[in-house]
Amino acid sequence: MAGFFSSVTKVGKSLLKLKKTLKQSSGFRKFVPETGKDRTIWIMKRLCIVSLLILAAVAASAQPKKVSVLGDSYSTFQGYNPDNYRPFYPDANNDVKEVEQTWWSLYIQAKGYELEKNNSWGATTICGAGFFGRDVTPSCFLSRVFMLGDPDIIFVFGGTNDAWQRVPLGEYKYEGLTKADCMTFRPALAYLLETLKQLYPKAKVVSILNSELQEEVNESMREVCKHCGVQLVELHDIDKQNGHPSIAGMKSICDQLLEQVAD
């Protein structure tokens, strides 16, 4: 409802501004009939205009926000990611069996939003390096940043595989980044967040940090997100099965996002 009242307030202010401008004009009285039938018609027409403007404001505020996800296996589900990607869910050793049990579906349902794009790929890193320094640029987050549609909110849930695969952290660097820089974690994360902000200027970007990662990875994400002006949600107490959030873990992720991410 906040969006509705904000829209109506803007309409009202615009009408008051118009009225003030007309009153200041020497010809204002020509616009408003003094008495009789003409004045009644004039008033009715203006009321119709105001009503239409309010209805337009209501319609605009009623549009659900669109959510896109850029992630790894924690955000996958069979049939909801691009065809050539590797989903983790559903998995024989994890109790998450329905898409409605995933953290992102739970969040969208709770907020009344809709899914725009879920570009999540199992085992992928933010940076271009994988195990043993292998070049995984084609599947990394940086290569998928352009595939998120037209969202109002973007959740970036990554860094887990960078931590598990012990990729080089690199330096805190934010300008003049090269491919070599983006083969390390800190510069790649900075490039990712700044690129998201440039490509999707109207979207709110939120980075999600998994629990139980190395502190050097945690601190790196805190520092880069702070520099880039991106909200970081640090998860805690996430129940997992086979290294991935269970039903209880998914619900906990959703609850923590609902608590920390403002509309």
SULSULKA-V858452 format. One record per helix or strand of 2 or more residues. SS is the DSSP state (h for helix, s for strand). FROM is the first residue (numbers start at 1). TO is the last residue. If there is no record, write none. Layout:
SS:FROM:TO
SS:FROM:TO
This chain:
h:2:24
h:28:30
h:36:62
s:66:71
h:73:75
h:99:101
h:103:111
s:114:120
h:131:133
h:137:139
h:141:144
s:153:157
h:160:164
h:181:183
h:185:199
s:204:209
h:215:228
s:231:234
s:240:241
s:244:245
h:247:260
